[in-house]
Amino acid sequence: MSLRKSMKVDVDLASDGAWIDLHEHPNDDGTIPGFLMARTSVELNPRFSEAVQKLADRKKSASKQLSLAEQTALDGELMVSSLLLNWRNFEPDADDVKLEYTLENAARIFKDPAWSDVRVFLAAESANKSNYSALNRELAAKNS
């Protein structure tokens, strides 16, 4: 595969987000949860770069380690402030109601340790270059 097809990134897609649909986890009504994720990149995602800088500016002595709860909260903050841009068909509560995306709702969900597996999965997908490739955007444009 050529370098362009395998490595060229769609810069707008990296910043504006790509939908990560969880087809393997449909809701009871058959709808598919999806999350609009910007790329984990200080070069391609200005919000991520700013969020990382803000976290770095919080000075903590080298002898103090973060507790698990503090680390989860920081990871959730980074997710909500710079990577997660929207969601659709997300039913996080036992009432099976699709929750509206707001920053407050996102913070409540992704700072909760019970949702850490989803947060980690989405963070990994936001780092996956194939989700933001120029070739994927070209193929999607041809198919529409």
C-alpha positions in Angstrom: 0.0 0.0 0.0 1.3 3.4 -0.9 2.5 5.9 1.7 -0.5 8.2 0.9 -3.0 5.4 1.4 -1.4 4.1 4.6 -0.1 7.2 6.4 -1.7 10.5 5.1 -4.0 12.0 7.8 -7.1 14.0 7.1 -6.2 17.0 9.3 -9.8 18.3 9.5 -11.1 14.9 10.5 -8.4 14.6 13.2 -9.6 17.9 14.8 -13.3 17.8 14.0 -13.7 14.2 14.9 -14.5 10.8 13.4 -17.5 8.7 14.5 -16.6 5.6 16.4 -19.6 3.3 16.2 -19.8 0.4 18.6 -21.6 -2.1 16.3 -20.8 -5.0 18.6 -22.7 -3.3 21.5 -26.2 -2.4 20.1 -28.9 -1.0 22.4 -31.9 -3.2 23.1 -33.9 -1.2 20.5 -31.2 -2.0 17.8 -29.6 1.4 17.7 -25.9 1.6 17.6 -24.0 3.8 20.1 -21.5 6.1 18.5 -18.9 8.6 19.8 -17.5 11.5 17.8 -13.8 11.4 18.7 -11.0 13.9 17.8 -7.6 12.5 17.4 -5.2 12.0 20.3 -2.5 14.3 18.8 -0.8 17.4 20.1 0.0 18.3 16.5 -3.4 17.7 14.8 -5.8 18.4 17.7 -5.4 21.9 19.3 -7.9 21.1 22.1 -5.8 18.0 23.0 -2.6 20.1 23.0 -4.1 22.7 25.2 -5.5 20.1 27.7 -2.2 18.3 27.9 -0.4 21.6 28.6 -2.9 22.5 31.3 -2.4 19.1 33.0 1.4 19.6 32.7 1.1 23.0 34.4 -0.4 21.4 37.5 2.8 20.8 39.3 2.9 18.0 41.8 6.0 16.9 43.6 7.8 14.0 42.2 7.4 12.0 45.4 3.6 12.2 45.3 1.9 9.7 43.1 -1.7 10.1 41.9 -4.2 7.9 43.5 -6.3 5.7 41.2 -9.3 8.0 41.8 -7.2 11.1 40.9 -5.8 9.4 37.7 -9.3 8.3 36.6 -10.6 11.9 37.1 -7.7 13.3 35.1 -8.1 10.8 32.3 -11.9 11.6 32.3 -11.1 15.3 32.2 -8.7 14.9 29.3 -11.3 12.8 27.4 -14.1 15.3 27.9 -12.1 18.5 27.3 -10.3 17.5 24.2 -11.3 14.2 22.6 -15.0 13.4 23.0 -17.0 15.9 20.9 -20.4 14.2 20.8 -22.3 11.0 21.1 -25.4 9.4 19.7 -27.6 6.5 20.9 -25.8 6.3 24.2 -27.8 4.8 27.1 -25.5 4.9 30.1 -28.2 4.5 32.8 -30.3 1.5 33.7 -33.5 3.3 32.4 -32.5 2.6 28.7 -33.0 6.3 27.8 -30.6 7.9 25.3 -28.7 10.5 27.1 -28.2 13.9 25.5 -24.6 14.8 24.9 -23.5 17.8 27.1 -20.2 18.5 28.7 -21.8 17.9 32.1 -23.1 14.5 31.1 -19.8 13.5 29.5 -17.9 14.5 32.7 -20.3 12.6 34.9 -19.9 9.4 32.8 -16.2 9.5 31.9 -14.9 10.5 35.3 -16.8 7.5 36.8 -14.5 4.5 37.3 -17.3 2.2 36.3 -17.0 3.5 32.7 -13.2 3.3 32.6 -13.2 0.4 30.1 -15.3 2.5 27.6 -13.1 5.5 28.2 -9.9 3.5 27.6 -11.4 1.9 24.5 -12.4 5.3 23.0 -9.0 6.8 23.9 -7.3 4.0 22.0 -9.6 4.5 19.0 -8.8 8.2 19.1 -5.1 7.3 18.8 -5.7 4.9 15.9 -4.5 6.6 12.8 -6.7 4.6 10.5 -9.8 6.3 11.9 -8.5 9.6 10.6 -6.9 8.6 7.3 -7.3 10.7 4.2 -8.0 7.5 2.3 -11.0 6.7 4.5 -12.4 10.2 3.8 -11.9 9.7 0.1 -13.6 6.3 0.1 -16.5 7.6 2.1 -17.0 10.5 -0.3 -17.0 8.1 -3.3 -19.6 5.9 -1.6 -22.0 8.7 -0.8 
